[in-house]
Amino acid sequence: MATGTKEMIDGATVTANFYGAEDQKYDIRAVTFSKVGNEFVTKSSPIISGVKDTKRPVVFGNIQPADGVLGIEDEIRLNFNEEIAEGYMTDVKNFQVTAIRNGSQGDHSTSLTFNGDSAYLATQAERNLTNKDLTVEMWVLPAALGQEMTLFSHGTSTNSLVLSIGADKSVKVRIGDKEYTSRPQDFKTTDWAHVAMSYKASNRQLSAYFGGIEVIAGVQTDSYTGSGPMLFGRDMKGGNFFAGKMHEARVWNKVVSPSSLVANKLTIYTGKELGMLAYYPMTEGKGDKVTDKAQGATAWIYGAEWSTLDGLSVAFKGDTILTVNSSRIPLTDEQDYTLEFWFKAFTGQKDAALVSNGKGLGEENNTSYNKVFVGFAGGKLVFRNNDHEEEVAGHWADGNWHHFAVSVNRNAGNAQIFMDGVLNTYFDAGKLGGFSATELNLGARRWTEAAQMVDHTDMYLKGQVDELQLWNMALPSTYIGNNYNVCPKGTEMGLMAYLPFSKYITNSANVKEMVFSGEDVVTDSTLVADGSKFVSTEKAPVRAKGPEVDIPFTFVVNKDALVINLMDTPEALEKTIVNFTVKEVSDLNGNLMQSPVTWSAYINRNQLKWSKASVTKEKKLYAQMSFTVDVENQGGTEKNFTIEGLPAWLSAEPMYGTIDPLGTQTINFTVDEGTNVGRYDEVVYVKGDNNVSEALPVTLKVFDEQPDWMVDPADFKYNMNIYGKLRVNRLFSTDAEDMIAAFDSDGRCVGVANNQYLKTNDMWYVFMTVYGNSMTGDKLEFRVWDASTGLVYDAYSSETISFKSDDVKGSAMSPIVFDAEERVIQNIGLKEGWNWISFNVASELLSDPEGLFKKLNFEGDELVKDETTATFSAYDPVVKDWVGDPVKLDNQHMFLLQSPVNQKLSVSGVAIHDKDSLTLDIAKGWNYISYLPTVNLPIVEALNGYEAKDGDIIKSQNAFSMYGSVTGWLGSLNYLEPGKGYMLSSAVAGKLVYPDMSAGGRLRSDIQTRSASMTEEPVYPDNRYEANMSVVATIAENLPVHTGDKLLAYSKGELRGAATLTENPENGTPLYFITVGGTGNETVSFALERNGEIIAQTSPVFDYRAHNVQGSIEQPVILDFMNDLQISVYPNPFERELNFVMNTAPGDKVEIYLYTLAGQMMYRHAETCVAGGYLHHRWVCNEELARTVYMAVVVVNGQKNVYKVRRK
């Protein structure tokens, strides 16, 4: 019902105030009453229907994505408390969507300043860069020149890579103890310079760049084998500090091309680019650490300070006030707002105003409802408004810059105060009024008494204020936390006023000059009339916002829901933060939302994700290892993928493919079992067809068995102590797994210790207790095990040490230095039975085999053989010595040694480096060769210095590979190992030059790898026989072969060899490379094993002959398991001899023929009636028989069996 004051009607229009109840729909009409005579006459107007709506639309619930991360299944959505009007909105008027796109160009406005005395950055995470391609780049602005200054260093104090500016302004790179220097460059203390270096591991080629120009051009260096943290601004020894500014530092595990260095010097990367090992933009401008956007290896700041924007602030000396015209920026008690600014308050102040438009508390003119006060009262920082006071916890009058922000959210009903970006306190926003007055005062409080109307100015500040901002919306905590030290551009939606108090002008001399400014950047209006007298050249520590741009988008409304869709390319926004602001959204009746809303979202929308954040694995040397990680398609569309960035020691299957919507693809990773000892840090990527990559950090540690150095103190009466330091190849050890052991004159281990880190003096030591059974003893010998390479070295102490009870050698201040250099211990593992061995250290012990074998266990009649010279010796247990022809051991050949048990043969000597010693003479036919590198290598690399021909073979005791001009090396032998001996069959005489892979030698090019074709360890290791034969076989097409099928070789009912399936990469033919051990006068048959069961067998196929080769890659022996007669014709191809073997029944009649393809008979074995069992017929052709293809026909009881054979 409508009620109100009754009024006379004046004219044709009636105006009435509507006092309906709540907002809802109403029907309204007007009724006139007239008295005509004694009756009332009424007249009603038509009914008018309408809605009373006085409420504004507000955001309902959480803005999506609620967690601030925009994933593939998330959407950017606001829900309102009522339906909203899409037709009233435009993308320009109501929205602002901004971000710094990937690939944008940065600037030099934010960086880190190093003082040149003690400041640096350091990572706690360590990276192994041994034999890795590498590029390091950064921008620097030197503050001084004339002294050497380190820009980047990695490794340890004894083995590091350093990039620096020389005292002569050159670019310098130091690898280990060698230095490479450019000519002096045009470094200036006034100009930024881009400095970079690249290192190609495969050829040890180093380049360095100044301003994109190559100044060290591809020089040859020593190999870099460092592992450790990364430092910026200081070398690993704690000196050569950098003085100046630095930013945009990047470390790549690839060689970046010069053109790419130039083109992307200031490019803003995501950190997930292929090959990016570490990325430090150094643009935070705050905090005590620098973020690594690549792999999260945070760099901690030690003494360096942030260099942010130049500018001015307003300063107060305790007797002045600065007035800001705020008449055009009123905020009602219904509006959200955020007030933020920077201040510095000197210590000792009790009552001082920072920013205020009144008292905000107690009696004053026009009440305190719209009056706000921020300042110190009684030494405490407080916020006051509408007679409410909120105390800010902490001590903030300390002479340092601090950021204050109060965010008032009426809809959520809370107000929050942030200090330096961190939430300090919160309270009920209902306690607050508005924020409006004609003046806003800085540096003092000005207020008017309510009764006498007397103005007062008090609470003067000693300090500074800067970067005053007022927003007509409640900034969320995430925005304030991320951006409190970021200068807005002035175009941000919701920003009402922004006073930076400084600006650049171009003066009369046409030079840019920084001057005071009282202008509001938002409106370009002057809010401070005369503030130049307050100027301070000290600016708050704020940084530029960066190259933020508008992002294309669309929006759609569905009743009360508003959804924003980003329209930029995925690679431009992936892994960035996008900022959203929405304002003036209207409901269906034209009511506008009271205050804008703003939020941010981290874009993580790549559909393809790894199921694990990272992978860390450990494996023993030569042990097999595989692991799986899923690639997940988290979206609703089919996605293609490609695996990239695989190191050579890691293979993946599949490498590419397609994943169904919401599906997964399991990636099977296989670690090459031949990967050498060490730690490997790599990153594997999965890339989708949107050109966005997801990184998977993979860390692998390969370890070898520690030496069996053990001491039982209970076995000894006395002991002594040694304080020492380990130095391996002239580099002091910083590896806790490195070991040292002491040995007495009998070769018994009497002391052992690991390397230890002593934190008090930042040094590594070994603290070793040495034992003995007499008060004094002989001179001690020492050995060191280098865990990073698995090598054992003879170690030499800095002073001679003999055992003496209770003696102490060395001290923490003056330790004994144990040098493990050049002379290494080669440990050869001997198996029970025959062993093919070789020696890769030059040692005087090789000339005395009896002395070398003295510490081994022999029972009697064991042999040592030199097949090259056809000499051998046998062990006589009676005289405990070797008798027979003296065997002369050397580094060039393989030797055969019988052992009664599993044991270890140790040889002390010098690693072989020079090319002449690494060169073997190869004769035509079989050669008994040594293996000289100190690490295992894939055949393709180990034999890179050998010119192989078709049909050449290299074999070990249990495996072999054959060379084909198309296939390369193919077979069951995949890599060569130190300590083992090999046989090489060569078509022609030549040379074999091994690469120098010794520890401390030249680059070990991808020694942690083997070729992609490598398979497993020998399927059937057999040490019973000193010799073997090699067979390349395939299965006849009438028996399909399955993956996993094994081919087994038998002789005299014993298993003599086994092989798994290998495909000919040229034509896909299934091949078996099987090594068969034996002694002669034996026949060899075969069986096929599937899932542990024998499914087929052959009759004896051929005779065993030591070091014979049957079959080839192009012409393998064909095994026919389905032939009832089990007929075998071999070898095929043949040279002089052709064998026919078959299983016959008593009375069978057998004939054998050989025809040319033209039908001419070349041989006939007349019909013979056999007694049954296996028939073996051998035919030897004459030398004149043409070397071509023939048809062999075996007739059994009139049934013909035809075989194609070829004479080679």
GIZI-V850288 format. One record per backbone hydrogen bond with DSSP energy under -0.5 kcal/mol. CO is the residue of the C=O (numbers start at 1). NH is the residue of the N-H. Records with the same first field share a line. If there is no record, write none. Layout:
CO=NH ; NH
This chain:
9=11
13=15
14=16
17=19
24=52
26=50
28=48
30=45
32=43
34=36 ; 41
35=37
36=39
39=36
40=42
41=34
43=32
47=49
48=28
50=26
51=53
58=81
59=61
64=77
65=68
68=70 ; 602
69=71
70=604
71=74
75=77
76=564
77=64
78=562
79=60
83=588
84=86
85=88
86=89
90=94
94=583
96=581
97=551
98=579
99=101 ; 549
101=104
104=106 ; 268
111=307
112=114 ; 246
113=305
114=244
120=302
121=232
122=300
127=129 ; 228
128=681
129=132
134=199
135=252
136=197
137=250
138=195
139=247
140=193
141=245
149=165
151=233
152=163
153=231
154=161
155=229
159=156
160=176
161=154
162=174
163=151 ; 152
164=166 ; 172
165=149
166=169
169=185
170=166 ; 172
171=182
172=164
173=180
174=162 ; 176
175=178
178=175
180=173
185=187
193=140 ; 195
194=211
195=138
196=209
197=136
198=207
199=134 ; 201
200=204 ; 205
204=206 ; 221
205=200
206=219
207=198
208=215 ; 216
209=196
210=213
213=210
216=208 ; 218
219=206
223=225
224=131
226=129
228=127
229=155
230=123
231=153
232=121
233=242
235=238
239=235
240=150
242=116 ; 244
243=143 ; 144
244=114
245=141
246=112
247=139
249=280
250=137
251=277 ; 278
252=135
254=256
257=261
258=262
259=263
260=264
262=265
264=267
266=106
267=269
268=103
273=276
275=253 ; 277
278=251
279=281 ; 293
280=249
281=248
288=301
290=299
291=293
292=296
296=298
298=124 ; 300
299=290
300=122
301=303
302=120
305=113
306=308
307=111
313=536
314=465
316=463
322=442
324=326 ; 440
326=329
331=435
332=335
337=408
338=471
339=406
340=469
341=404
342=466
343=402
344=346 ; 464
345=399
346=349
350=379
352=376
354=443
355=374
356=441
360=387
364=367
368=371 ; 386
370=436
371=386
372=357 ; 358
373=384
374=354 ; 355
375=382
376=352
377=380
380=377
381=392
382=375
383=390
384=373
385=388
388=385
390=383
391=393
392=381
394=396
396=345 ; 398
400=345
402=343
403=420
404=341
405=418
406=339 ; 408
407=409 ; 416
408=337 ; 410
409=413 ; 414
413=429
414=409
415=427
416=407
417=424 ; 425
418=405
419=422
422=419
425=417
427=415
428=431
429=432
435=331
438=326 ; 327
440=324
441=356
442=322
443=461
445=458
447=456
448=365
449=453
454=449
456=447
458=445
459=353
461=318 ; 463
462=346
463=316
464=344
465=314
466=342
468=499
469=340
470=496 ; 497
471=338
472=596
473=475
476=480
477=481
478=482
479=483
480=484
483=486
485=543
492=495
494=472 ; 496
497=470
498=500 ; 521
499=468
501=517
503=515
505=507 ; 513
507=510
511=507
513=505
515=503
518=527 ; 528
519=521
520=524
525=520 ; 527
527=325 ; 529
531=534
532=535
534=315
536=313
537=539
540=542
542=309
543=487
546=548
549=99
552=567 ; 568
554=565
556=563
558=560 ; 561
559=84
560=80
561=558
562=78
563=556
564=76
565=554
569=572 ; 573
570=573 ; 574
572=102
573=576
576=578 ; 603
577=100
578=601
579=98
580=599
581=96
582=597
585=593
586=85
587=590
591=587
597=582
599=580
601=578 ; 603
602=70 ; 604
603=575
607=609 ; 634
609=632
613=697
615=699
617=701
619=703
620=623
625=671
627=669
629=667
630=611 ; 632
631=665
632=609 ; 634
635=662
639=659
640=689
641=657
642=687
644=685
647=650
648=1010
649=672
651=670
653=668
655=643
657=641
659=639
660=663
663=633
665=631
666=668
667=629 ; 669
668=653
669=627
670=651
671=625
672=675
673=622
678=702
680=682 ; 700
682=698
684=696
685=644
686=694
687=642
688=691
692=688
694=686
696=684
697=615
698=682
699=617
700=680 ; 702
701=619 ; 703
702=678
703=621
707=709
708=710
711=713
712=715
713=716
718=772
719=806
720=770
721=809
722=724 ; 768
723=816
724=766
725=818
726=733
727=729 ; 820
728=731
731=728
734=736
735=738
738=755
739=785
740=753
741=783
742=750 ; 751
743=781
744=747
748=744
750=771
751=742
753=740
754=767
756=758 ; 765
757=759
758=761 ; 762 ; 763
759=762
763=758
765=756
766=724 ; 768
768=722 ; 770
770=720
772=717 ; 718
775=805
778=803
781=743
782=795
783=741
784=786 ; 793
785=739 ; 787
786=789 ; 790 ; 791
791=786
792=825
793=784
794=821
795=782
796=819
801=780
803=777
804=807
807=721
809=723
814=811
816=725 ; 818
817=798 ; 819
818=727 ; 820
819=796 ; 821
820=729
821=823
822=824 ; 911
823=794
824=826 ; 909
825=792 ; 827
826=828 ; 907
827=829
828=830 ; 905
830=903
833=899
835=837 ; 897
836=981
837=895
840=912
841=843
842=910
843=846
844=847
845=848
846=889
848=852
849=853
851=854
853=856
856=858
857=900
862=875
863=898
864=873
865=867 ; 896
866=870 ; 871
871=866
872=885
873=864
874=883
875=861 ; 877
876=880 ; 881
881=876
883=874
886=888
887=889
890=839
892=930
895=837
896=865
897=835
899=833
903=830
904=906
905=828
907=826
909=824
910=842
911=913
914=918
916=919
918=994
920=992
921=923
922=990
925=986
927=929 ; 984
928=894
929=982
931=979
937=976
938=941 ; 942
939=943
941=944
943=946
945=993
946=948
949=952
952=963
953=985
954=961
955=983
959=956
960=972 ; 973
961=954
962=970
963=951
964=968
968=964
970=962
972=974
974=939
976=937
977=980
979=838
982=929
983=955
984=927 ; 986
985=953
986=925
990=922
991=947
992=920 ; 994
995=997
998=1001
1003=1005
1004=1006 ; 1007
1006=1009
1009=938
1011=1014
1018=1021
1023=834
1027=1078
1028=1107
1029=1076
1030=1110
1031=1033 ; 1074
1032=1117
1033=1072
1034=1119
1036=1039
1042=1045
1045=1061
1046=1048 ; 1089
1047=1059
1048=1087
1049=1056 ; 1057
1050=1085
1051=1054
1054=1051
1056=1077
1057=1049
1059=1047
1060=1073
1062=1071
1063=1065
1064=1068
1069=1064
1071=1062
1072=1033 ; 1074
1074=1031
1075=1077
1076=1029
1082=1104
1084=1101 ; 1102
1085=1050
1086=1098
1087=1048 ; 1089
1088=1095 ; 1096
1089=1046
1090=1093
1093=1090 ; 1095
1096=1088
1102=1084
1104=1081
1105=1108
1108=1030
1110=1032
1115=1112
1117=1034 ; 1119
1118=1120
1119=1036 ; 1121
1120=1123
1122=1124
1123=1126
1125=1143
1128=1141
1130=1139
1134=1208
1136=1181
1138=1179
1139=1130
1140=1177
1141=1128
1142=1144 ; 1175
1144=1173
1145=1148
1148=1150 ; 1170
1149=1197
1150=1168
1151=1195
1152=1165
1153=1193
1154=1162 ; 1163
1155=1191
1156=1159
1160=1156
1163=1154
1164=1166
1165=1152
1168=1150 ; 1170
1170=1147
1173=1144
1175=1142 ; 1177
1177=1140
1179=1138 ; 1181
1182=1185
1186=1188
1188=1207
1189=1157
1190=1192 ; 1205
1191=1155 ; 1193
1192=1194 ; 1203
1193=1153 ; 1195
1194=1196 ; 1201
1195=1151 ; 1197
1196=1199
1198=1200
1199=1196
1201=1194
1203=1192 ; 1205
1205=1190
1206=1133 ; 1134 ; 1208
